[in-house]
């Protein structure tokens, strides 16, 4: 079985200033982007 990284439903709408803002949404989106970038070249068969 392979390894994967799954990121679900990250949208600007959930960031501050979006249509359904969540407090800290932009901070979390940045952390997710950083995680995906750091995951490049790792042993993941899929990044979704």
C-alpha positions as CSV (number, residue, x, y, z in Angstrom):
1,X,0.0,0.0,0.0
2,X,1.3,3.5,-0.9
3,X,1.4,6.7,1.1
4,X,-0.6,9.8,0.2
5,X,-1.1,13.3,1.4
6,X,-4.8,14.5,1.1
7,X,-5.8,18.2,1.4
8,X,-9.5,18.7,1.4
9,X,-11.5,21.8,0.2
10,X,-9.0,24.6,0.9
11,X,-10.7,27.8,-0.6
12,X,-10.2,31.5,-0.3
13,X,-13.9,31.7,0.8
14,X,-12.8,30.4,4.2
15,X,-10.0,33.0,4.7
16,X,-10.6,36.3,6.3
17,X,-12.4,38.6,3.8
18,X,-14.0,35.6,2.1
19,X,-17.7,34.9,1.8
20,X,-17.7,32.4,4.8
21,X,-14.6,33.5,6.7
22,X,-13.1,31.4,9.5
23,X,-10.9,33.0,12.1
24,X,-7.3,32.0,11.2
25,X,-8.3,30.6,7.8
26,X,-5.5,32.4,5.9
27,X,-2.9,31.2,8.5
28,X,-4.1,27.6,8.1
29,X,-4.0,27.9,4.3
30,X,-0.4,29.1,4.4
31,X,0.5,26.2,6.7
32,X,-1.1,23.7,4.3
33,X,0.8,25.2,1.3
34,X,4.0,25.0,3.2
35,X,3.3,21.3,4.1
36,X,2.6,20.5,0.4
37,X,5.8,22.2,-0.6
38,X,7.9,20.4,2.0
39,X,6.3,17.1,0.9
40,X,7.6,17.4,-2.7
41,X,10.1,14.6,-3.3
42,X,9.0,12.5,-0.3
43,X,7.7,9.0,-0.5
44,X,4.1,9.9,-1.3
45,X,2.6,8.2,-4.3
46,X,-0.2,10.7,-4.4
47,X,-0.7,14.3,-3.3
48,X,-4.3,15.2,-3.7
